[in-house]
Amino acid sequence: MKLPHLSLACLPTPIQPLPRLSARLGGPRLLVKRDDLTGVAFGGNKTRKLEYLLAEAQANGARTLITVGAAQSNHCRQTAAVAAQLGMGCILVLNGDSGQIPSGNLLLDHFFGAQIVWTTREARQETIKATFDAAWEAGRRPYLIPLGASNPLGSAAYAAAFDEAAHQLKNVTVDWIVAASSSGGTQAGLALGARRALWKGRILGISIDEPEHDLKEVVAFLASEAGDRLGYDKRLQPEDILVNSDYLGQGYGIMGEPEEEAIRLFAETEGLLLDPVYTGRAAAGMIDLIRSNFFKPGETVLFWHTGGQPALFAEPYGAALRP
Ligand SMILES: Cc1ncc(COP(=O)(O)O)c(C=O)c1O
């Protein structure tokens, strides 16, 4: 069964080999799926999810998108860009304060004409509700997109992304897909797609900010609910989901030495940019797993690049990454 979706992303995104990175690490064969090239406003994984959510929003007659995230949220930046592209309003409920100089994703949010409502983590739910109610009363026909667009519909987009990759890899055996996992929708969709296709490889989510147990539960739930919408009747259990949360470092959004090393290594060996929050952390985890011989010799590992590079140009990352 196919779900309604708009065509917003440039698909399929390429899959490319990473021979110099692989040689430098003395590790398995490495490939990368370039979802940083989905096309909308510097790309990233949320564009695929938004294709599905926006079809529902339009069917509901929505005129304003409301979503939520960190000040440097890639999800919010892609949502704001899509709203501009479709002639819709956009309100972003962001953690932080209005005093900060806009840089990185936040600067781009302003370009797209998004209205910013500042909040704190504690007051977030209350602020979202108040913002939604005010937009509704003002006749703006709001449509609420959850954190990271990680609901069953958004996750279904990544089951289709798995199918896309499987088609591209018809003649290549891939043993592992490694991806950053945070609100869980990306990993849920990939896990669902893999299960549906009876794929023999494993999907490994490197947790960005959640304990392993919690993230497995979320991913299994989203995968099962997305499957339900797609007419797939088997549910996925937490024990079917592979999550590694050894790389949380000092916490969400705090770039440490492992992320910095991963960013420099990908850039120096492959001319490829990672981001400091998500793909930098996921790649750092993958690099550590390679160094500790987690992957067997002769295996092929596909790193699913989920985007996020505008944050490279945001403070405090830009300053920290200067030579
Ligand atoms: C660049 C990037 N990679 C990965 C993720 C994680 O994806 P998910 O929230 O679907 O787990 C995000 C989420 O914001 C992201 O911005």
The ligand as an ORCA input file, in Angstrom:
! r2SCAN-3c Opt
* xyz 0 1
  C      20.768     15.772     10.682
  C      19.890     14.865     11.457
  N      20.206     13.563     11.496
  C      19.471     12.683     12.195
  C      18.358     13.085     12.904
  C      17.604     12.060     13.679
  O      16.481     11.620     12.994
  P      15.230     11.083     13.814
  O      14.761     12.253     14.633
  O      14.286     10.632     12.794
  O      15.711     10.002     14.713
  C      17.984     14.436     12.900
  C      16.817     14.881     13.670
  O      16.573     16.007     13.892
  C      18.776     15.350     12.143
  O      18.463     16.651     12.092
*
